Amino acid sequence: MSELRANTISDAAGTGPVALTDQWAAKMVIEYDTVTTTVINESNNVSSITDSGTGNSLLEMTNSMSSGNYAVVTAGDIDIGTKFDFIGPSFKAPRDLRIEIANSSGTAADTNMCGVVVFGDLA
């Protein structure tokens, strides 16, 4: 394992510190499958996921957000012939996030891959 130690990290000109402005790291990330069962393939800051029915998942975060006011980015795998109209949050709370998926007909649908990323302030 490597170790990096520094007293000062300077800008390219060597005249001052590096400015890290507007840096936002994802506070929660998950990629999961909802077709046959709710299977988590990758995650960070997710303590549990509940399959609440076709196209409906409840995600519980390990570390709470400061409020229900956070940004959610979603994406899903589109099977041949299936287009999704909506993959996104239907409910946001500091610790819980409900994701709903609907096909182009507006009917609840499951997907082989649903990805969710949350940005905001942790509590």
N, C-alpha and C positions, 0 to 999 in steps of 0.2 A: 504494500500500500504506500502511495506517495503522500508526502506532506508538503504543503506550501505555507511558508511564513513570510510575512511582509509587514513593515511598519507603515509604509505609505505606498499607495498605488496612484501614480500620476497620470495625467492626460498625455496625449501624444506629444505635446510640446514640452512636457516636463515642468510646466509652470503651476500646476495645481492638481487637485484630486479629480478623479473620474466622476463625471456627473451622471448619476443614474436617476433620470427623471422619468416619470410615468411608466415605471416598471411594474407590471401586474403579472403575477404568477397564478396559475390555475389553483384554486383552493380545493376542488374535488374533480376527479376524473374517473369515468367508468365506461367500459365497453362490455356489453352483455348480450345474450341471446334470449329471446322470449318465445321462440317457436314451439319447442316441446316442453321446456321448463325454463326457469330463470337461472341461467348459468353465467357467472361473472368470469370473463376472460382476462380482464385487466382492471385494476382499480387503485385509487389512492383517496384516502379520507372517506371511505365507505364502510360502515359497520355492518349493514345488512341491506338486502333487497327482498321485497315481497311481491310475488306475482298476484295482482289483484284482479285478474281476469284478462281476457283477450285485449291486447293493446294497452294495458294499464299496469304500471309498475310503481311501487313506492320505494324510494331510495332513502336510507337513513345515513346521515353523515356521522363519522366518528367525532369530529370537532365541529361544533355549531358555528354557523355564520352569525354576524352581529345582529342581523334582522332578516326579514323575508325579502329585503330589497337587494337582490343580487342578480347578476346577469347569468343566463343559462344558454349554452350553445348545444344544439342537438344535431345528430345525423343518423341516418339509417341505411341499411343495405336494401337495395331495391332488386327484388327478384324479377326475372323476365316477365313482362306483362303486368306487373304490379307497380303502381305509382302511389307514393304517399303524399297526401295533402298536408298532413299535420304530424309532426313529431316534436313534441314540446311539453313544457310544464303546464299543468292545469292547477297546481297548488304549490306554493312556496312558503315554507316556514324556516326558522333558523336551523333546525336539524333535519327536517323532512322535505322531500321534493317528490311530487307525483308527476310521472311522465305518461302522456297518452299518445298513442299512435293510431292514425286513421288512414284508410286508403283513399283513393281518388273519388270513391262513391260516398265517402263520409262514414264508412263502416269501420268499427274498431278492428285492428289487425295486428298480428305479431310479426316480428322481423328476425332474420338470422343475426343481425348486428344492429345494436342501438348504442350510439355513443353520446355521452353527456359530459360537458365540461362546465364548471361553475367558476365565475370570477366575482370577487367582492371582498369584504372584510370579515375575517374570522372574529368570533366573540373574544 
